[in-house]
């Protein structure tokens, strides 16, 4: 996070509180329309995000201890991220600029498809200060949006809107990279960005959960997610005007984002609601040499990374109304033994007349680190088997997909099962959820 821009003294008032549905596998009767119709993204692997951070730490260590603008560590960081995205099928653009006599770089990555006139963009600055490797500030945001982008690729997501990701240079010197990007966008291209989401410091070791209060839709999307976890949030004020959302906001682009705190001190009230230590800074290693991989709170990083994916999936989906139909769902976790026996998750369908439809929607949410190990079947009440996935997907993580099954020969009412078996060793996971949707 940059420190050279004045802070805004007072945040705008928060939106009126809404009754929100749980978004982590349970439902409530008082769901808001937005939460009730939410799209469920895949779980963002904390291990993967932390591996990206370890790689950025290694880059810093090999390049004088930092990843700052104009230093070899920054260019190596950009090259590292670009290689991951190129391999995942993104169209990447390396944008060069000059500042303080040194060449700087922004990296822009576009996911193919989606309406090019409605762009949902997520961004983080990739540079550190010269004092240290910048793992929380801002390896955390950079690694989380990288893993979200890779999750988009693994899911082969086809959103209604176009997805774009950006990694900014020279933020620590005054938002230089993001200003350069915005200032060089023609007005027609600026108008196509329906929202810019900014993530700068999301793994602070003594964390808070702060949501930008700029665009109401983006703000509510994040608040819906955290409400589903039962985590209270506060309006973000410490970083107002100090990070890369500011250039976008200044030209009228809707912005939002998340933040876990920098050098402000956690109050007793905040410690009571979030845990941690009152009277200490959210990040005591802010802009210091100790901002290493040891300077990360895993829980905050994990929650914020999942919130990023939730926002990317939902804000790009174009879904504004709940799906029609009657849903029968089981959200209890079922462990899948490694190279072991099949396990099942069951739902009991009742009150449906006649046979199941020819377009039965089968929602599968399986968390697993190598889905090519898995055989996934739907079992009808009479024992009939409908194969959904037979060791497909290779080394990709997680199955979060809705399958359409012609079950018109089956009586609708009865116990339906999702059966999953791991047929190879080394990787593990669990059934996170299973649902049937009858029209």
C-alpha positions as CSV (number, residue, x, y, z in Angstrom):
1,X,0.0,0.0,0.0
2,X,1.2,3.5,-0.9
3,X,1.5,6.1,1.9
4,X,1.9,9.3,-0.1
5,X,-1.8,10.1,-0.8
6,X,-3.9,11.8,1.9
7,X,-6.4,9.7,3.8
8,X,-10.1,10.5,3.7
9,X,-11.2,11.4,7.1
10,X,-14.7,9.9,7.1
11,X,-16.2,7.0,5.2
12,X,-19.6,7.2,3.6
13,X,-22.4,5.6,5.6
14,X,-22.8,1.8,5.1
15,X,-25.8,0.4,3.4
16,X,-28.7,-0.7,5.5
17,X,-28.2,-4.1,6.9
18,X,-29.9,-7.0,5.0
19,X,-30.9,-10.4,6.2
20,X,-28.4,-12.6,4.5
21,X,-28.2,-16.3,3.6
22,X,-25.3,-18.4,4.7
23,X,-23.1,-19.1,1.8
24,X,-20.9,-21.9,3.2
25,X,-23.3,-24.8,2.9
26,X,-26.2,-23.9,5.0
27,X,-29.4,-22.0,4.2
28,X,-31.5,-19.6,6.2
29,X,-35.1,-18.6,5.8
30,X,-34.3,-14.9,5.7
31,X,-32.0,-14.7,2.7
32,X,-31.6,-11.5,0.8
33,X,-32.4,-11.8,-3.0
34,X,-28.7,-11.3,-3.8
35,X,-27.5,-13.9,-1.5
36,X,-30.2,-16.4,-2.3
37,X,-29.3,-16.3,-6.0
38,X,-25.6,-16.3,-5.5
39,X,-23.3,-18.3,-7.7
40,X,-21.0,-20.6,-5.8
41,X,-17.4,-20.5,-7.0
42,X,-14.8,-23.2,-6.3
43,X,-12.9,-23.1,-3.1
44,X,-9.7,-21.1,-3.5
45,X,-6.8,-23.3,-2.2
46,X,-5.0,-21.6,0.7
47,X,-2.0,-23.9,0.0
48,X,-1.8,-22.7,-3.6
49,X,-2.0,-19.0,-2.6
50,X,0.7,-19.6,0.0
51,X,2.9,-21.4,-2.6
52,X,2.6,-18.2,-4.8
53,X,3.8,-16.2,-1.7
54,X,6.7,-18.6,-1.1
55,X,7.7,-18.1,-4.8
56,X,7.6,-14.3,-4.4
57,X,9.6,-14.6,-1.2
58,X,12.2,-16.7,-3.1
59,X,12.3,-14.1,-5.9
60,X,12.9,-11.3,-3.3
61,X,15.6,-13.3,-1.5
62,X,17.4,-13.9,-4.8
63,X,17.2,-10.3,-5.8
64,X,18.5,-8.2,-2.9
65,X,15.7,-8.8,-0.5
66,X,12.9,-6.9,-2.3
67,X,10.7,-6.7,-5.3
68,X,10.6,-2.9,-5.7
69,X,10.1,-0.8,-8.9
70,X,13.2,-0.7,-11.0
71,X,14.8,-3.6,-9.2
72,X,15.4,-7.1,-10.7
73,X,13.1,-8.6,-8.1
74,X,10.1,-6.8,-9.6
75,X,10.7,-7.9,-13.1
76,X,11.2,-11.4,-12.0
77,X,7.8,-11.2,-10.1
78,X,6.0,-10.0,-13.2
79,X,7.6,-12.8,-15.3
80,X,6.6,-15.3,-12.7
81,X,2.9,-14.3,-12.7
82,X,2.8,-13.9,-16.5
83,X,4.1,-17.4,-17.1
84,X,1.4,-18.9,-14.9
85,X,-1.3,-17.0,-16.7
86,X,0.0,-17.8,-20.2
87,X,0.0,-21.5,-19.4
88,X,-3.6,-21.2,-18.1
89,X,-4.9,-19.8,-21.4
90,X,-5.0,-16.0,-20.7
91,X,-4.2,-13.3,-23.2
92,X,-1.5,-11.3,-21.4
93,X,-0.2,-7.9,-22.1
94,X,3.0,-6.4,-20.5
95,X,2.6,-2.7,-20.3
96,X,5.8,-0.6,-19.9
97,X,6.2,2.8,-18.3
98,X,9.1,4.9,-17.0
99,X,9.4,6.4,-13.5
100,X,12.4,7.8,-11.7
101,X,14.6,6.8,-14.5
102,X,13.6,3.1,-14.4
103,X,11.3,0.9,-16.5
104,X,8.1,-0.2,-14.7
105,X,5.7,-2.9,-15.8
106,X,2.0,-3.6,-15.5
107,X,0.6,-7.0,-16.4
108,X,-2.9,-7.3,-17.8
109,X,-4.6,-10.7,-18.3
110,X,-7.8,-11.2,-20.2
111,X,-9.9,-14.4,-20.0
112,X,-11.4,-15.2,-23.4
113,X,-15.1,-14.7,-23.8
114,X,-17.7,-12.7,-22.0
115,X,-19.3,-9.4,-23.1
116,X,-16.4,-7.1,-24.0
117,X,-18.6,-4.1,-23.3
118,X,-19.0,-5.2,-19.6
119,X,-15.6,-5.9,-18.0
120,X,-15.2,-7.0,-14.4
121,X,-11.6,-6.2,-13.5
122,X,-9.6,-7.3,-10.4
123,X,-6.2,-5.9,-9.6
124,X,-3.4,-5.7,-7.0
125,X,0.0,-4.0,-6.9
126,X,2.9,-6.4,-7.3
127,X,5.7,-4.2,-6.2
128,X,7.2,-4.0,-2.7
129,X,9.0,-1.2,-0.9
130,X,12.8,-1.4,-1.0
131,X,13.0,-2.3,2.7
132,X,11.7,-5.9,2.3
133,X,10.0,-8.6,0.2
134,X,6.5,-7.2,0.6
135,X,4.7,-10.5,1.2
136,X,1.6,-9.1,2.9
137,X,2.0,-5.7,1.1
138,X,1.2,-6.8,-1.4
139,X,2.1,-10.3,-2.3
140,X,-1.1,-11.3,-0.5
141,X,-3.4,-9.5,-2.9
142,X,-1.3,-10.4,-5.9
143,X,-1.2,-14.1,-5.0
144,X,-4.9,-14.3,-4.2
145,X,-6.0,-12.8,-7.5
146,X,-3.5,-15.0,-9.4
147,X,-5.0,-18.1,-7.8
148,X,-8.5,-16.8,-8.5
149,X,-7.6,-16.3,-12.2
150,X,-6.2,-19.9,-12.3
151,X,-9.4,-21.2,-10.8
152,X,-11.3,-19.5,-13.6
153,X,-9.2,-21.4,-16.0
154,X,-9.5,-24.7,-14.3
155,X,-13.3,-24.3,-14.2
156,X,-13.3,-23.1,-17.8
157,X,-15.7,-20.4,-16.6
158,X,-17.9,-18.8,-19.2
159,X,-19.1,-15.7,-17.5
160,X,-21.7,-13.3,-18.9
161,X,-19.2,-10.4,-18.5
162,X,-15.6,-10.3,-19.6
163,X,-13.0,-11.0,-16.9
164,X,-9.7,-9.0,-16.7
165,X,-7.0,-9.1,-14.1
166,X,-4.2,-6.6,-13.5
167,X,-0.9,-6.5,-11.5
168,X,0.4,-3.0,-11.0
169,X,3.9,-1.6,-10.8
170,X,5.3,1.3,-8.7
171,X,2.2,1.5,-6.5
172,X,4.5,2.2,-3.5
173,X,5.8,5.3,-5.3
174,X,2.4,6.9,-5.8
175,X,0.1,4.5,-7.7
176,X,2.2,5.1,-10.7
177,X,1.4,1.9,-12.6
178,X,-2.4,2.0,-12.2
179,X,-2.5,5.7,-13.0
180,X,-0.6,4.9,-16.2
181,X,-3.0,2.2,-17.2
182,X,-6.1,4.3,-16.5
183,X,-4.7,7.4,-18.1
184,X,-3.8,5.5,-21.3
185,X,-7.2,3.9,-21.6
186,X,-9.4,5.6,-24.2
187,X,-12.7,6.9,-22.8
188,X,-14.6,4.2,-24.7
189,X,-12.6,1.5,-23.0
190,X,-13.0,3.1,-19.6
191,X,-16.7,3.0,-20.1
192,X,-16.7,-0.7,-20.6
193,X,-15.3,-1.5,-17.1
194,X,-18.4,-2.2,-15.1
195,X,-16.4,-2.6,-11.9
196,X,-12.8,-2.6,-10.6
197,X,-12.0,-4.7,-7.5
198,X,-8.8,-3.9,-5.6
199,X,-6.9,-6.1,-3.2
200,X,-4.1,-4.6,-1.2
201,X,-3.0,-6.3,2.0
202,X,-5.5,-9.1,2.7
203,X,-3.4,-11.4,5.0
204,X,-2.3,-9.1,7.8
205,X,-1.1,-10.9,10.9
206,X,-3.4,-9.2,13.3
207,X,-6.2,-8.9,10.8
208,X,-9.4,-6.9,10.5
209,X,-12.1,-7.5,7.8
210,X,-12.6,-4.2,6.0
211,X,-14.8,-3.7,2.9
212,X,-14.5,-0.7,0.6
213,X,-17.7,1.4,0.7
214,X,-17.5,2.9,-2.8
215,X,-19.8,1.1,-5.2
216,X,-22.9,-0.2,-3.4
217,X,-23.3,-3.4,-5.5
218,X,-19.6,-4.4,-5.1
219,X,-19.7,-3.5,-1.4
220,X,-22.9,-5.6,-0.8
221,X,-21.4,-8.6,-2.7
222,X,-18.5,-8.7,-0.3
223,X,-20.7,-8.1,2.7
224,X,-23.0,-10.9,1.6
225,X,-20.1,-13.3,1.5
226,X,-18.8,-12.4,5.0
227,X,-22.3,-12.4,6.5
228,X,-22.6,-16.0,5.2
229,X,-19.5,-16.9,7.3
230,X,-20.9,-15.0,10.3
231,X,-18.0,-12.5,10.2
232,X,-18.8,-8.9,10.9
233,X,-17.1,-6.3,8.6
234,X,-16.2,-2.7,8.9
235,X,-16.0,0.0,6.3
236,X,-12.4,0.5,5.0
237,X,-11.1,4.0,5.8
238,X,-7.3,3.5,6.4
239,X,-6.5,2.9,2.8
240,X,-8.9,5.4,1.1
241,X,-7.1,7.0,-1.8
242,X,-3.9,5.1,-1.0
243,X,-4.2,2.2,-3.3
244,X,-4.8,1.4,-7.0
245,X,-8.6,1.7,-6.9
246,X,-8.1,5.5,-6.7
247,X,-7.2,6.2,-10.4
248,X,-10.2,4.1,-11.5
249,X,-12.6,5.8,-9.1
250,X,-11.3,9.2,-10.2
251,X,-12.5,8.6,-13.7
252,X,-15.9,7.4,-12.7
253,X,-15.3,3.6,-12.8
254,X,-17.2,1.7,-10.0
255,X,-14.7,0.4,-7.5
256,X,-14.6,-1.9,-4.4
257,X,-12.3,-4.2,-2.6
258,X,-11.0,-5.8,0.6
259,X,-8.4,-4.9,3.2
260,X,-7.1,-6.5,6.4
261,X,-5.3,-3.5,7.9
262,X,-1.9,-1.8,7.8
263,X,-0.3,0.4,10.5
264,X,-3.5,1.5,12.2
265,X,-3.9,0.0,15.7
266,X,-6.6,-2.6,16.4
267,X,-9.0,-1.5,19.0
268,X,-10.4,-3.5,21.9
269,X,-13.8,-3.6,20.2
270,X,-12.2,-4.9,17.0
271,X,-10.2,-7.6,18.9
272,X,-13.4,-8.7,20.5
273,X,-15.2,-9.2,17.2
274,X,-12.3,-10.5,15.1
275,X,-9.8,-11.9,17.6
276,X,-6.1,-10.9,17.6
277,X,-4.4,-8.4,19.8
278,X,-5.8,-5.0,20.7
279,X,-3.3,-2.1,21.0
280,X,-1.2,-3.5,18.2
281,X,-1.0,-2.6,14.5
282,X,-2.9,-4.8,12.1
283,X,0.5,-5.3,10.4
284,X,3.5,-4.5,12.6
285,X,5.8,-5.4,9.7
286,X,4.1,-2.8,7.3
287,X,6.8,-1.5,4.9
288,X,9.5,-3.3,6.9
289,X,12.1,-6.0,6.3
290,X,10.0,-8.5,8.4
291,X,7.2,-8.5,5.8
292,X,8.0,-12.0,4.9
293,X,6.1,-15.3,4.5
294,X,6.0,-15.4,8.3
295,X,4.0,-12.2,8.3
296,X,0.7,-13.7,7.1
297,X,-2.4,-14.8,8.9
298,X,-3.6,-17.9,7.1
299,X,-7.2,-17.6,8.2
300,X,-7.6,-14.0,6.9
301,X,-5.8,-14.9,3.7
302,X,-8.0,-17.9,3.1
303,X,-11.2,-16.0,3.8
304,X,-10.3,-13.1,1.7
305,X,-9.2,-15.2,-1.2
306,X,-12.5,-17.1,-1.2
307,X,-14.3,-13.7,-1.0
308,X,-12.5,-12.6,-4.1
309,X,-13.6,-15.7,-6.0
310,X,-17.1,-15.2,-4.8
311,X,-17.2,-11.6,-6.1
312,X,-15.6,-12.5,-9.4
313,X,-18.0,-15.3,-10.1
314,X,-21.1,-13.4,-9.0
315,X,-20.3,-10.0,-10.4
316,X,-19.5,-11.5,-13.8
317,X,-22.4,-13.9,-14.0
318,X,-25.1,-11.5,-14.8
319,X,-27.5,-13.5,-12.6
320,X,-30.0,-11.1,-10.9
321,X,-32.9,-13.5,-10.2
322,X,-33.0,-16.7,-8.3
323,X,-33.2,-19.9,-10.3
324,X,-36.6,-21.5,-10.7
325,X,-37.4,-24.9,-9.5
326,X,-37.5,-27.0,-6.3
327,X,-34.1,-27.7,-4.7
328,X,-33.2,-30.6,-2.5
329,X,-29.7,-30.2,-1.0
330,X,-27.2,-31.8,1.4
331,X,-24.3,-29.6,2.5
332,X,-22.8,-31.9,5.1
333,X,-19.1,-32.7,4.4
334,X,-18.3,-36.3,3.5
335,X,-14.6,-37.3,3.5
336,X,-13.4,-39.2,0.4
337,X,-10.8,-41.9,1.4
338,X,-7.6,-41.8,-0.6
339,X,-7.7,-44.7,-3.1
340,X,-10.4,-46.2,-1.0
341,X,-14.1,-47.2,-0.9
342,X,-16.8,-45.1,-2.5
343,X,-18.8,-42.7,-0.2
344,X,-22.1,-41.1,-0.7
345,X,-24.1,-38.0,0.1
346,X,-27.9,-38.3,0.0
347,X,-30.9,-36.2,-0.5
348,X,-34.5,-37.3,0.1
349,X,-36.9,-36.0,-2.6
350,X,-40.6,-35.7,-1.6
351,X,-43.7,-34.0,-2.8
352,X,-42.8,-34.2,-6.5
353,X,-45.4,-35.8,-8.7
354,X,-44.6,-38.6,-11.1
355,X,-41.2,-39.2,-12.6
356,X,-38.0,-37.1,-12.5
357,X,-37.5,-34.7,-15.5
358,X,-35.4,-35.3,-18.6
359,X,-33.4,-32.2,-17.6
360,X,-32.7,-33.0,-13.9
361,X,-30.0,-30.6,-12.6
362,X,-27.4,-32.3,-10.4
363,X,-25.2,-29.8,-8.5
364,X,-21.9,-31.3,-7.5
365,X,-19.4,-29.6,-5.2
366,X,-16.4,-31.7,-4.5
367,X,-13.2,-30.3,-3.0
368,X,-10.2,-32.5,-4.1
369,X,-6.6,-31.8,-5.1
370,X,-6.6,-34.1,-8.2
371,X,-10.0,-34.6,-9.7
372,X,-8.6,-37.1,-12.3
373,X,-8.7,-39.6,-9.4
374,X,-12.4,-39.4,-9.0
375,X,-15.4,-41.4,-10.3
376,X,-18.7,-39.5,-9.6
377,X,-22.1,-41.0,-10.1
378,X,-25.7,-40.1,-9.4
379,X,-27.7,-43.0,-7.9
380,X,-31.4,-43.0,-8.4
381,X,-33.8,-44.3,-5.7
382,X,-34.1,-47.7,-7.5
383,X,-30.3,-48.1,-7.7
384,X,-29.9,-47.0,-11.3
385,X,-26.5,-45.4,-11.9
386,X,-25.9,-42.2,-13.9
387,X,-22.2,-41.5,-14.4
388,X,-21.3,-37.8,-14.1
389,X,-17.5,-37.9,-14.2
390,X,-15.2,-40.8,-14.9
391,X,-11.6,-39.7,-13.8
392,X,-11.8,-36.6,-15.9
393,X,-10.0,-33.3,-15.4
394,X,-6.5,-34.5,-14.8
395,X,-4.6,-32.6,-12.1
396,X,-7.2,-29.8,-11.7
397,X,-8.6,-29.0,-8.3
398,X,-12.2,-29.4,-7.3
399,X,-15.4,-30.2,-9.1
400,X,-18.0,-27.4,-8.8
401,X,-20.4,-28.1,-11.6
402,X,-24.0,-28.6,-12.5
403,X,-24.8,-31.7,-14.6
404,X,-28.0,-32.3,-16.6
405,X,-29.3,-35.9,-16.4
406,X,-32.1,-37.5,-18.3
407,X,-33.8,-39.2,-15.3
408,X,-37.3,-39.4,-16.9
409,X,-37.6,-43.1,-16.3
410,X,-37.0,-42.7,-12.6
411,X,-39.7,-42.0,-9.9
412,X,-38.9,-38.6,-8.5
413,X,-39.6,-39.3,-4.8
414,X,-37.1,-41.2,-2.8
415,X,-33.5,-41.2,-1.7
416,X,-31.0,-40.0,-4.3
417,X,-27.3,-40.3,-3.8
418,X,-24.1,-38.7,-5.0
419,X,-21.4,-41.4,-5.0
420,X,-17.8,-40.5,-5.2
421,X,-14.8,-42.8,-5.3
422,X,-11.1,-42.0,-5.3
423,X,-9.3,-44.5,-7.5
424,X,-5.7,-43.4,-7.1
425,X,-3.3,-42.6,-4.2
426,X,-1.7,-39.3,-2.9
427,X,-4.5,-36.8,-3.1
428,X,-7.5,-36.3,-0.8
429,X,-10.7,-34.4,-0.5
430,X,-14.4,-34.4,0.5
431,X,-17.9,-33.9,-0.8
432,X,-18.8,-30.3,0.1
433,X,-22.3,-30.3,-1.3
434,X,-24.8,-32.1,-3.4
435,X,-28.2,-30.9,-4.7
436,X,-31.0,-31.8,-7.2
437,X,-33.0,-29.1,-8.8
438,X,-36.5,-30.1,-10.2
439,X,-38.2,-27.7,-12.6
